[in-house]
Amino acid sequence: HEPEYTRAASSSRVENGPVVDVGDDGSEEMSGAAESDVQLLANRLAHLEAAGERALKKIAETKERTAAIVSLKKRMVDEAAFKRQYQAEREAAANDHKRAVADQRRGAQMSIRGSRALIEEQRKKAAAL
């Protein structure tokens, strides 16, 4: 909307801005349309400044949310790595225990075989006498 300036006959002048009326006493007053335009521009400026502040606030909130998401993702990755490490250690310990039990069982079986062989040998000697 292009503002329409009302000008008084010869008592108006424009100085890089709104129309200014020069009164009989030498005082300067803006015309009604110019005052309206100034008010509209002031309102528009205030609106733009408020929009700028809202945009900056949203940017700050987005940065905070981004930091929270990155932190959460790092924590989740760290926890997953910890769980994998813990699981690997548990599996290694379980495998070591299984090996130890198997070794112990083989040792016991060898001992039993040796004892049986010794008993059998003693029976044969006793029977031969």
Secondary structure, DSSP 8 states (H G I E B T S, - for coil): --------TTTEEESSSSEEEE-TTS-EEE-HHHHHHHHHHHHHHHHHHHHHHHHHHHHHHHHHHHHHHHHHHHHHHHHHHHHHHHHHHHHHHHHHHHHHHHHHHHHHHHHHHHHHHHHHHHHHHHHH-
